[in-house]
Amino acid sequence: MSQRIDLTRPVLPLSPQLPPVTKTDKAKETATAFKAVLEREIIKDNGRLKFSQHAQERLAKRQVSLSAQDLERLSQAVEQAARKGARESLILMDDLALIVSIANRTVVTAVNGTNIKESVFTNIDSAVII
């Protein structure tokens, strides 16, 4: 005798359903550690001050050299501007004016000496005097 199958009822699997696959504690721990290392490296790289080609040319043309102490002062000024939410800053340091893109920590241009008095600085949202 043949058995009738009721096609109106849903067919259930023979084995119990398994819980959804989730990351194990070890995998979660590894992912968290990787994320922390990645963020630390990004912050470390972002913390380094860079000079655009244009800024390098301006400094060379005007025979301006920055000491390690000057670079440290400049870096601290950039950090100060970043904490205040600045994006493009004019940084006045001794007789040197620098336009710095705060977001990517890049000195965009530099002006020194009497040229500062003759300059108009545009597209800045902040100034730091050190």
C-alpha positions in Angstrom: 0.0 0.0 0.0 1.3 3.4 -0.9 1.6 6.2 1.6 0.0 9.6 0.7 2.1 12.7 1.2 0.3 15.8 2.3 1.7 18.6 0.1 0.0 21.3 2.0 2.1 20.9 5.0 5.7 22.3 5.1 8.4 19.7 5.0 10.7 19.8 8.1 14.3 18.9 8.0 15.3 15.5 9.5 18.0 16.9 11.7 17.6 19.7 14.2 18.5 23.1 13.0 22.0 24.3 13.9 22.5 27.7 15.5 23.9 30.3 13.1 27.6 30.3 12.7 29.3 32.9 14.9 32.9 33.9 15.4 34.5 32.0 18.2 35.9 33.9 21.2 39.4 33.3 19.8 38.5 34.7 16.4 36.8 37.7 18.0 39.9 38.3 20.1 42.2 38.1 17.1 39.9 40.5 15.1 39.9 43.0 18.0 43.7 42.8 18.4 44.2 43.3 14.6 41.9 46.3 14.6 43.7 47.8 17.6 47.1 47.4 15.8 45.7 48.8 12.6 44.3 51.9 14.3 47.5 52.5 16.2 49.5 52.3 13.0 47.1 54.7 11.2 47.4 57.2 14.1 51.1 56.8 14.2 51.4 57.5 10.5 48.9 60.4 10.7 51.0 61.9 13.5 54.0 62.3 11.2 54.3 65.7 9.6 54.8 65.7 5.9 55.8 68.4 3.5 54.3 68.8 0.1 56.5 69.2 -2.9 55.5 72.8 -3.1 56.3 73.5 0.5 59.7 71.8 0.1 60.5 73.9 -2.9 59.4 77.1 -1.0 61.6 76.3 2.0 64.6 75.4 -0.2 64.1 78.6 -2.4 64.0 80.8 0.7 66.9 78.8 2.3 64.8 77.9 5.4 65.9 74.8 7.3 63.9 73.5 10.3 65.7 72.0 13.2 64.4 68.9 15.1 63.2 71.3 17.8 61.3 73.4 15.1 59.7 70.3 13.7 58.6 69.2 17.2 57.1 72.7 17.9 55.3 72.5 14.5 54.0 69.0 15.2 52.7 70.1 18.6 50.9 73.1 16.9 49.3 70.7 14.4 48.1 68.5 17.2 46.7 71.5 19.0 44.8 72.6 15.9 43.5 69.0 15.4 42.2 68.9 18.9 40.2 72.0 18.2 38.7 70.5 15.0 40.7 72.6 12.5 41.1 71.5 8.9 43.4 74.0 7.3 45.6 76.1 9.6 48.0 79.0 9.3 50.8 78.3 11.7 53.0 81.3 12.6 56.4 80.2 14.0 59.0 82.8 14.6 59.4 84.5 11.2 57.8 81.6 9.3 54.2 81.2 8.2 53.1 77.7 7.2 49.8 76.6 5.8 49.1 73.0 7.1 46.4 70.6 6.1 45.6 69.3 9.5 43.6 66.2 8.4 46.5 64.6 6.5 49.3 66.4 8.5 50.8 68.0 5.5 52.6 71.4 5.3 51.2 72.8 2.0 53.2 76.0 1.7 55.6 78.2 3.6 56.4 81.9 3.6 59.1 83.7 5.6 60.5 87.1 6.4 59.1 90.2 4.7 57.0 88.0 2.4 54.7 87.3 5.4 53.7 90.9 5.5 52.8 91.0 1.8 50.8 87.8 1.9 47.1 87.1 2.0 46.2 83.7 3.4 43.0 82.1 2.2 41.1 78.9 2.6 42.1 78.5 6.3 39.8 77.9 9.2 42.3 78.5 12.0 45.6 80.1 13.1 48.1 78.9 15.6 50.8 81.2 16.8 53.9 79.5 18.4 
